[in-house]
């Protein structure tokens, strides 16, 4: 046991470094997080182009966009974060940025590979590349949130983490803003090259311009902590904090819905309104995620303003936002009017994404400084394995089940497949089969997304429950 003597007497009031340098570091980490979500979300942007070319069903697309990424992201994230508790967080981040950037670029080279007479399909190659992206991205947020906690004192940390959390939505915006038009102009493979390779430059900038602050720099004077914390130690702290688990349940449900909807949004817009990848990206996805970014920042700012009088605002504000998003998504996924659907998606995104500020502020705020990165990794394991891993897969599977049940009801099983309703194959169908595709191909996905969006309400309720124990469980006050 040691005293955190590395922190000065006023470290918990000022944070590490000068104000301009703290701003630079926070901006740099947010840019890293933006690239994190550019590369993570690009596959969903190119979905309308890649699905018919590779013959990918909705279920398989959900597997690729969600579980293929989340599997190793979730598993590797905890040991990487544990290493960040004692090793250089900056070095770990730089190496991980380089890895996920290379693997993103390799997604553009997904083609069948023959080894010793055994052929690996292009879809399998793409799945393996997505797993590689997941391994790299597992080393982003746990060390980043730990760094932010040492750069920013508790009184301003929710705003800093809210600013960082904008990387989720801004990264998705950039993936659409650049990836969509590049796909329309040059093909989906070029989109992976253009957006993947610049991350190598970002890795060098992080490694050589961000300083590693002393751990626990913003802890109050005299804080006692161990220099090393095992995963078991971290879990021991967390098991005493019910706030962590109710919050984790709420944000995992929100992620389940959010990642599922986000990964199928371009495909839905393409089927329902006939927009290409680029058109869906610019006309729908960009305004949706810009509104979401503003909502994320606003929640963190509002919670900080209310902190002195209402410290639980970081939990109940996003909880209310998730509940309010349900009617907006109901509108988006029941109307056949493009402008109304766009309004529903924009409004839903604006009010719901405040949960990102809550998950990082509460996730690392209920444990001691020695366990912040590992606690964040445990939280992200839950969120990504159950939320990101299963959300897109759930939407894809339910969509295919609805479509196939309608095929059976129409006595068309064996005559028509889901793949036949997309791309060049659609033109080869007779009029009866074309009419069935027109009536059911889009609406099956629409119903699946509507079912998923209703779950946001339950996520909001869980965040409201976490509010009840928040004040007692928070260490960073």
Buried (B, 14 or more C-beta within 10 A) or exposed (E): EEEBEBBEEEBBEBBBBEEEBBBBBBEBBBBBBBBBBBBBBBBBBBBBBBBBBBBBBBBBBBBBBBBBBBBBBBBBBBEBBBBBBEEBBBBBBBBBBBBBBBBBBBBBBBEEBEEEEEEBBBBEBBBBBBBBBBBBBBBBBBBBBBBBBBBBBBBBBBBBBBBBBBBBBBBBBBBBBBBBBBBBEEBBBBBBBBBBBBBEEBBEBBBEEBEBBBBBBBBBEEBEBEEEBEBEBBBEBBEEBBBBBBBBBBBBBBBBBBBBBBBBBBBBBBBBBEBBBBBBBBBBBBBBBBBBBBBBBBBBBBBBEBBEEEBBBBBBBBBBBBBBBBBBBBBBBEBEEBEEBBBBBBBBBBBBBBBBBBBBBBBBBBBBBBBBBBBBBBBBBBBBBBBBBBBBBBBBBBBBBBBBEBBEEBEBEEBBBBBBBBBEBBEEBEEEBBEBBEEBBBBBBBBBBBBBBEBBBBBBBBBBBBBBBBEEBBBBE
